[in-house]
Amino acid sequence: MELIHKMIPPNILYSLPKGIKFINRHGKEFLVIEELTCPKGHSLLSESVKIHGEPSVRLHMKIGDKEGLVFIDSYWGSHSKLFSFIPNIDKEEVIADVTCPECGVSLVVDEKCHQTDCHSEKAIVFHLPGDKNKIYVCARLGCPDHRIEIVDIPHMYVEKISEINYFDNQEEENLFEGI
């Protein structure tokens, strides 16, 4: 679960929406989610489970006949996560059923994945403060696609933020890399 640093263009720092913060760790800059909710306004951050020293994003996830909590790294573009259960992966493409752990509302929406090698038609949607800015993550396990939708800043900056991805040094496909 090592973070690999990616350079953040300086002009993006002036355009960050509420809910995302800029931090400096060991002389390197990172973007971190600091506020995220379900559509009904329940916080999805967990102070009790931290990954890389920051609160994690807490979700209820069902994969096949197994379900439980998943804690996702709040560093933007990181794919590190902790499962409270062992998912039953019995087929090549697994679409996760994700809900708010507080109220049970589904976080999965119809949204085509932007990765050329992924054919998922489902995404997980998270709400940033103010409910007009959102984060979309492909619902297929193993797909690294994620993007942010920010209404008040130029599209080129939104694209630059969405392109930031932190991968570990593994070259093989890892089903636990996405979501």
Backbone bond lengths (Angstrom), bond angles and torsions (degrees), N, CA, C in turn:
res aa  C-N    CA-C-N  psi(-1)  N-CA   C-N-CA  omega(-1)  CA-C   N-CA-C  phi
1 M - - - 1.449 - - 1.529 110.69 -
2 E 1.309 116.07 39.87 1.454 120.47 -179.73 1.528 110.20 -81.03
3 L 1.339 116.26 136.18 1.462 120.81 175.35 1.517 109.44 -82.91
4 I 1.300 116.23 132.89 1.451 121.74 174.95 1.528 106.14 -105.09
5 H 1.315 117.06 120.32 1.454 121.85 -174.54 1.525 111.56 -69.24
6 K 1.330 116.23 137.51 1.465 124.12 173.15 1.515 107.10 -124.87
7 M 1.309 116.81 138.55 1.453 121.56 -178.61 1.528 110.80 -67.03
8 I 1.323 116.66 135.16 1.459 122.22 177.61 1.525 107.67 -102.48
9 P 1.342 117.98 120.21 1.458 119.55 178.50 1.537 110.55 -58.37
10 P 1.337 117.63 129.50 1.472 121.10 -175.31 1.534 114.56 -56.95
11 N 1.335 118.46 -33.52 1.461 119.61 -177.95 1.526 112.73 -67.25
12 I 1.327 117.69 -19.54 1.468 121.42 177.98 1.530 110.64 -70.50
13 L 1.306 117.08 -32.32 1.462 121.18 -174.96 1.520 112.52 -60.42
14 Y 1.317 117.48 -26.98 1.465 121.09 179.13 1.524 111.85 -84.01
15 S 1.323 116.66 -6.42 1.459 121.16 -175.41 1.523 113.79 -115.13
16 L 1.314 117.74 8.71 1.457 119.82 -177.11 1.526 111.10 -65.52
17 P 1.331 116.94 134.31 1.463 119.77 176.83 1.523 110.76 -77.74
18 K 1.329 116.60 164.07 1.458 120.56 173.16 1.517 108.33 -59.21
19 G 1.327 116.16 141.88 1.454 121.13 179.94 1.506 112.96 103.24
20 I 1.344 117.25 -12.82 1.464 121.16 176.85 1.517 107.56 -123.92
21 K 1.327 115.62 131.89 1.469 119.25 179.58 1.516 110.36 -119.46
22 F 1.308 114.73 158.94 1.457 123.94 177.16 1.516 107.26 -103.74
23 I 1.339 116.89 125.97 1.459 119.37 178.35 1.527 109.71 -127.74
24 N 1.311 115.09 159.43 1.453 122.14 177.57 1.524 107.14 -119.65
25 R 1.332 116.72 118.10 1.459 122.34 178.67 1.519 108.71 -123.33
26 H 1.318 116.12 120.84 1.457 122.02 177.83 1.528 111.72 53.61
27 G 1.351 115.80 40.11 1.461 121.18 177.57 1.513 115.12 78.51
28 K 1.334 117.72 9.00 1.469 121.30 179.27 1.511 109.39 -122.49
29 E 1.343 115.42 145.23 1.459 121.05 -176.90 1.528 111.03 -95.05
30 F 1.332 115.36 141.24 1.454 122.27 177.06 1.522 109.68 -139.71
31 L 1.328 115.81 154.52 1.457 122.28 170.58 1.525 106.51 -101.41
32 V 1.329 116.17 136.40 1.460 121.75 -177.42 1.524 109.23 -132.78
33 I 1.323 116.34 136.94 1.465 121.57 175.34 1.528 106.97 -73.59
34 E 1.335 116.44 126.71 1.462 119.09 178.55 1.522 112.70 -117.93
35 E 1.325 117.76 -8.83 1.459 121.04 177.21 1.520 108.58 -155.36
36 L 1.339 116.69 125.64 1.452 122.93 -175.29 1.517 107.92 -152.95
37 T 1.330 117.01 137.90 1.461 119.69 -177.86 1.525 111.95 -134.82
38 C 1.332 114.52 166.33 1.457 121.71 170.44 1.537 106.72 -81.62
39 P 1.335 118.85 173.95 1.472 120.24 179.31 1.530 114.12 -60.27
40 K 1.344 116.83 -22.07 1.471 119.91 -179.99 1.528 112.59 -92.75
41 G 1.339 117.29 1.58 1.456 121.18 174.73 1.517 117.10 95.44
42 H 1.325 118.74 3.45 1.466 120.94 177.51 1.523 110.29 -75.09
43 S 1.321 116.18 134.81 1.460 120.91 178.32 1.526 110.07 -65.53
44 L 1.329 115.74 138.42 1.460 121.41 178.00 1.521 112.12 -104.13
45 L 1.337 116.99 4.34 1.464 119.72 -179.97 1.520 111.01 -90.86
46 S 1.318 115.02 142.43 1.454 121.64 -179.53 1.524 109.67 -116.05
47 E 1.318 116.12 113.66 1.473 120.90 176.24 1.528 110.93 -73.00
48 S 1.336 116.99 -23.60 1.462 120.13 -175.20 1.528 113.22 -80.79
49 V 1.328 118.00 -21.45 1.457 121.38 177.33 1.522 107.58 -120.06
50 K 1.320 115.29 111.52 1.463 120.27 -178.98 1.519 109.54 -110.80
51 I 1.329 114.92 141.29 1.457 122.19 174.19 1.519 106.17 -123.48
52 H 1.324 116.19 129.17 1.468 122.05 -175.30 1.529 111.35 55.44
53 G 1.338 116.71 33.61 1.454 122.01 174.58 1.519 115.93 79.93
54 E 1.328 118.07 4.05 1.464 121.93 -179.73 1.527 109.81 -120.43
55 P 1.352 117.65 151.79 1.459 119.97 176.12 1.530 110.30 -54.99
56 S 1.315 116.64 142.98 1.464 121.41 -179.97 1.523 110.46 -92.58
57 V 1.325 115.51 167.21 1.465 122.37 174.23 1.525 105.91 -91.67
58 R 1.335 116.38 121.76 1.471 122.15 -175.64 1.528 109.80 -102.38
59 L 1.336 115.80 126.47 1.467 122.24 -179.22 1.516 109.83 -134.26
60 H 1.328 115.89 153.72 1.456 120.76 168.61 1.519 105.38 -97.85
61 M 1.343 116.91 129.65 1.452 120.92 -175.66 1.517 110.13 -132.02
62 K 1.331 115.25 139.76 1.456 121.56 174.42 1.521 107.56 -121.04
63 I 1.334 114.82 127.03 1.461 122.00 178.19 1.515 106.55 -129.28
64 G 1.313 116.19 110.37 1.467 120.05 -175.89 1.509 109.80 62.65
65 D 1.339 116.97 -126.50 1.466 120.69 -179.41 1.524 112.85 -97.53
66 K 1.320 117.46 8.86 1.474 122.03 179.60 1.524 109.61 -110.88
67 E 1.335 115.80 146.15 1.455 119.32 177.48 1.517 110.73 -153.35
68 G 1.314 114.79 160.02 1.451 120.97 179.88 1.519 109.93 168.18
69 L 1.316 115.19 -163.31 1.458 120.36 -179.66 1.529 110.33 -91.88
70 V 1.317 114.38 148.17 1.456 122.41 174.14 1.519 106.32 -128.44
71 F 1.322 116.42 135.19 1.461 122.38 178.49 1.524 107.15 -115.13
72 I 1.323 115.91 119.88 1.466 122.32 -174.70 1.522 109.30 -109.11
73 D 1.310 116.00 139.93 1.458 123.16 177.09 1.525 109.98 -56.04
74 S 1.322 117.43 134.02 1.463 121.07 -179.53 1.524 112.90 -87.73
75 Y 1.347 117.95 -1.19 1.467 120.01 172.88 1.523 107.61 -68.24
76 W 1.329 116.34 126.61 1.462 121.09 -177.39 1.527 109.41 -59.99
77 G 1.319 116.60 125.46 1.452 122.03 177.43 1.514 114.81 88.71
78 S 1.332 117.78 -4.94 1.457 119.93 176.67 1.522 108.55 -82.88
79 H 1.295 116.56 150.18 1.460 120.47 179.32 1.521 111.56 -119.66
80 S 1.324 116.89 18.78 1.460 120.67 178.21 1.522 109.65 -72.44
81 K 1.322 115.92 140.43 1.462 119.44 -179.70 1.521 110.95 -156.54
82 L 1.319 114.42 160.45 1.457 122.61 176.78 1.527 108.00 -124.69
83 F 1.317 117.00 131.37 1.464 122.19 178.61 1.520 109.04 -103.38
84 S 1.334 117.71 142.26 1.460 121.54 173.33 1.532 110.59 -90.59
85 F 1.332 116.04 3.84 1.459 122.11 -179.89 1.530 107.83 -146.85
86 I 1.316 115.98 166.91 1.465 120.18 177.07 1.530 107.14 -102.71
87 P 1.353 116.45 110.08 1.468 119.07 -177.73 1.523 111.47 -64.99
88 N 1.309 115.80 144.21 1.452 122.60 177.43 1.526 107.46 -92.75
89 I 1.327 116.81 97.66 1.459 122.10 -178.77 1.525 107.40 -97.56
90 D 1.342 116.10 102.84 1.455 118.34 -176.35 1.525 113.15 -119.45
91 K 1.320 117.43 6.18 1.457 119.61 176.39 1.520 109.14 -144.90
92 E 1.319 115.99 166.16 1.461 120.72 -172.73 1.522 113.23 -64.19
93 E 1.330 118.48 -49.34 1.459 120.68 -178.43 1.516 109.68 -108.74
94 V 1.315 115.96 115.51 1.450 121.59 -178.67 1.518 108.76 -113.69
95 I 1.327 116.08 120.16 1.458 121.82 176.54 1.523 106.92 -98.70
96 A 1.324 115.84 123.64 1.460 120.97 -178.21 1.524 110.80 -81.81
97 D 1.313 115.59 141.60 1.461 122.46 172.96 1.528 105.43 -97.34
98 V 1.327 117.07 112.40 1.462 121.71 -172.27 1.525 109.79 -118.58
99 T 1.340 115.17 132.48 1.462 120.94 179.08 1.525 110.16 -133.21
100 C 1.321 115.17 164.87 1.457 121.20 174.86 1.526 108.30 -69.77
101 P 1.329 118.34 130.75 1.463 119.73 -179.48 1.527 113.42 -71.37
102 E 1.321 117.09 -13.09 1.470 120.77 179.58 1.521 112.58 -89.26
103 C 1.344 116.95 -49.73 1.470 119.76 -172.61 1.525 114.23 -115.67
104 G 1.339 117.66 -10.50 1.454 120.90 177.84 1.521 115.51 82.89
105 V 1.334 118.83 2.69 1.461 120.40 179.51 1.525 109.08 -66.69
106 S 1.324 116.05 139.46 1.460 120.85 -179.72 1.527 110.44 -67.86
107 L 1.320 115.79 139.66 1.460 122.00 176.05 1.527 110.48 -104.27
108 V 1.331 117.12 2.54 1.461 122.18 -178.07 1.527 109.46 -92.35
109 V 1.338 114.61 131.87 1.466 121.79 179.16 1.525 109.05 -128.96
110 D 1.330 115.63 162.55 1.461 120.41 173.78 1.519 108.24 -76.82
111 E 1.319 115.90 114.73 1.473 121.57 -177.94 1.521 107.37 -160.77
112 K 1.310 116.67 120.25 1.465 121.30 -179.41 1.519 110.46 -70.08
113 C 1.331 115.06 136.03 1.462 121.51 178.41 1.528 109.76 -68.26
114 H 1.330 116.07 147.00 1.462 121.47 -178.95 1.528 113.42 -94.27
115 Q 1.330 118.44 -3.23 1.462 121.53 176.90 1.531 108.53 -78.30
116 T 1.324 116.95 133.11 1.464 120.19 -176.21 1.528 113.29 -64.99
117 D 1.333 117.82 -28.78 1.461 120.09 -178.18 1.527 113.64 -95.99
118 C 1.321 117.22 7.79 1.466 121.28 179.31 1.527 108.98 -113.74
119 H 1.310 116.04 138.44 1.464 120.35 -177.89 1.529 112.26 -113.78
120 S 1.321 116.43 17.99 1.454 120.36 -178.72 1.529 110.85 -66.24
121 E 1.298 115.19 142.17 1.468 122.44 176.34 1.530 110.31 -110.76
122 K 1.335 116.62 11.88 1.470 121.81 -177.11 1.516 110.38 -125.18
123 A 1.322 115.39 144.70 1.460 121.82 176.34 1.520 108.67 -138.38
124 I 1.319 114.56 158.64 1.464 121.62 174.06 1.520 105.86 -99.46
125 V 1.324 116.74 131.32 1.460 120.08 -178.46 1.525 109.88 -113.84
126 F 1.334 114.71 134.12 1.462 123.12 177.49 1.517 107.80 -119.73
127 H 1.325 116.68 147.04 1.456 121.56 -179.11 1.523 110.75 -106.75
128 L 1.331 115.55 129.36 1.457 121.28 172.99 1.522 107.63 -86.63
129 P 1.336 119.59 165.46 1.469 121.26 -178.34 1.535 112.19 -53.83
130 G 1.316 115.07 140.12 1.453 121.40 -179.78 1.514 112.69 94.20
131 D 1.320 117.89 -12.34 1.461 126.05 173.72 1.527 115.32 65.10
132 K 1.338 119.09 5.31 1.461 118.22 176.59 1.529 111.88 -99.83
133 N 1.324 118.00 -21.64 1.460 122.86 177.73 1.524 108.76 -100.76
134 K 1.344 115.80 138.13 1.459 120.13 -174.54 1.523 110.92 -138.68
135 I 1.319 114.37 160.44 1.454 122.47 174.04 1.525 106.91 -119.81
136 Y 1.338 116.48 133.10 1.455 122.68 177.53 1.525 108.81 -116.04
137 V 1.339 115.89 134.02 1.465 122.35 178.72 1.524 106.89 -130.58
138 C 1.327 116.66 132.87 1.458 119.96 178.77 1.533 109.16 -57.06
139 A 1.337 116.31 137.87 1.465 121.62 -177.91 1.528 112.85 -84.74
140 R 1.347 117.80 -2.15 1.464 119.95 178.57 1.523 109.56 -85.05
141 L 1.325 116.62 124.24 1.460 120.77 176.87 1.517 109.62 -57.88
142 G 1.318 116.01 132.92 1.451 121.56 178.83 1.512 114.36 96.36
143 C 1.322 118.40 -15.23 1.463 120.53 179.87 1.533 109.06 -87.46
144 P 1.329 118.21 127.38 1.460 120.70 -178.10 1.534 114.27 -85.38
145 D 1.335 118.52 4.58 1.465 120.50 -175.03 1.526 111.65 -64.77
146 H 1.295 115.14 127.63 1.457 122.56 173.19 1.521 106.94 -151.61
147 R 1.302 115.82 147.65 1.460 119.71 177.84 1.514 109.50 -152.54
148 I 1.302 113.93 157.78 1.453 120.11 -179.98 1.516 108.87 -114.27
149 E 1.307 116.20 145.64 1.466 122.70 177.12 1.524 106.91 -118.36
150 I 1.331 115.98 110.89 1.462 121.72 -179.88 1.527 106.91 -122.20
151 V 1.316 117.53 119.95 1.464 120.22 -172.12 1.529 114.51 -80.19
152 D 1.313 119.16 -24.44 1.460 121.26 -172.35 1.522 116.16 -100.55
153 I 1.324 118.37 11.55 1.468 118.94 177.95 1.528 109.13 -129.08
154 P 1.325 117.30 157.32 1.463 120.31 -179.25 1.532 112.43 -57.49
155 H 1.326 115.32 144.06 1.464 123.15 -176.55 1.531 112.08 -56.79
156 M 1.337 117.68 -35.56 1.473 119.55 -178.23 1.524 111.41 -63.38
157 Y 1.341 118.15 -32.51 1.459 121.15 177.47 1.522 110.62 -73.08
158 V 1.321 115.90 -38.88 1.466 120.56 177.96 1.528 109.41 -60.74
159 E 1.328 117.17 -43.61 1.464 121.12 178.65 1.521 111.43 -61.89
160 K 1.331 117.41 -41.26 1.470 121.21 179.79 1.526 111.28 -62.72
161 I 1.340 117.03 -41.02 1.458 120.43 178.09 1.528 109.81 -65.41
162 S 1.329 117.06 -45.11 1.467 121.31 -178.84 1.521 112.30 -61.84
163 E 1.331 118.02 -29.03 1.462 122.07 -178.00 1.526 113.63 -75.99
164 I 1.332 117.91 -15.24 1.466 120.10 -178.76 1.524 108.99 -70.26
165 N 1.331 116.08 122.86 1.451 122.61 -177.31 1.515 108.39 -140.45
166 Y 1.306 117.97 133.76 1.460 122.17 177.01 1.517 108.02 -112.11
167 F 1.317 116.53 113.92 1.458 120.97 178.43 1.511 109.13 -113.23
168 D 1.329 116.04 152.20 1.458 118.73 172.56 1.525 108.21 -80.16
169 N 1.299 117.52 -175.73 1.461 121.75 -174.27 1.527 113.69 -83.29
170 Q 1.304 118.92 4.26 1.457 120.75 -179.54 1.521 109.51 -74.53
171 E 1.321 116.73 134.63 1.457 120.36 178.36 1.520 111.27 -96.82
172 E 1.315 117.60 -20.83 1.451 119.91 -179.07 1.524 109.90 -77.36
173 E 1.343 115.65 152.42 1.465 119.40 178.69 1.520 108.96 -66.65
174 N 1.309 115.55 137.47 1.447 121.48 -177.51 1.517 107.66 -125.87
175 L 1.324 118.10 118.61 1.461 120.89 -178.52 1.519 113.13 -60.64
176 F 1.328 117.53 -18.84 1.441 119.67 -178.90 1.528 111.85 -98.57
177 E 1.337 117.21 15.37 1.451 122.19 -177.03 1.529 111.72 -81.31
178 G 1.307 119.09 -40.79 1.457 123.27 -176.68 1.506 111.83 -71.98
179 I 1.285 117.08 -141.52 1.455 126.58 -176.47 1.502 112.66 4.23
